[in-house]
Amino acid sequence: MSNPGQPNVNLINTTDYRESYANSVQVRVSVWDFLLIFGRVQQQSATDVEVQNFQAIYVSPQQAKALMSVLEQNVIQYEKTFGEIKLDPAITQGQGPIH
C-alpha cells in the first residue's frame, strides 16, 4: 500500500548520464545557489599538485542543505560499518583547502 502523501519516483538516466571519480570538490556560494566543482587531484612533484576539474553542478540552497543531510546520514552509516574516517586536522579546523 502506497503512502498517499508521497509520489512514486522513477529514476531515469538520460543519454548524457556519466559516472566519474572525484577526489576534489570545490564549493562556491552565492545568494542564489551553490556551485559544486568536481575534479581529480594529481601530485605532479613534491611541491606541485594539479587539480583537473571535469564537472560543475549548480544546486539551490535548499538542495545543498538536503544533500548535506543525505551525506551526513550516509557517512554515519559508513563509519558504523567500516570505522571512523580520519581527516587532516587542518581541514577540520578550516585552515587548509579541501580537495
C-alpha positions, -999 to +999 in steps of 0.1 A: +000+000+000+015+033-010+015+064+011-009+090-004+014+119+006+044+105-012+046+104-050+062+074-068+096+084-080+111+068-112+149+073-117+158+075-153+194+081-166+195+104-196+216+096-227+243+121-214+245+105-179+280+097-168+297+084-137+332+096-127+356+095-098+364+128-080+388+133-051+384+171-052+352+190-046+353+228-045+323+248-033+314+283-044+284+301-028+262+329-039+230+343-026+211+322-052+229+289-054+258+266-045+283+256-072+300+222-067+331+217-089+343+182-091+378+172-101+407+149-097+439+158-077+472+146-091+506+151-074+529+164-102+560+167-080+569+171-043+558+207-044+532+208-072+496+195-071+473+197-101+435+197-099+418+187-131+382+199-129+357+180-150+322+188-139+304+217-122+269+214-108+247+243-096+222+234-068+198+256-049+205+264-012+176+241-003+190+212-023+225+219-009+211+215+026+192+183+017+225+170+001+243+178+034+218+158+053+219+128+030+257+128+030+258+130+068+234+101+072+255+080+047+288+089+064+274+079+098+263+046+083+296+041+066+315+047+098+293+023+117+301-004+091+338+003+083+351+025+111+359+062+116+370+082+086+401+102+096+407+137+083+437+160+084+432+183+115+440+214+093+409+206+072+386+201+101+398+234+116+392+254+084+430+261+080+435+243+047+419+237+014+396+207+010+401+189-023 
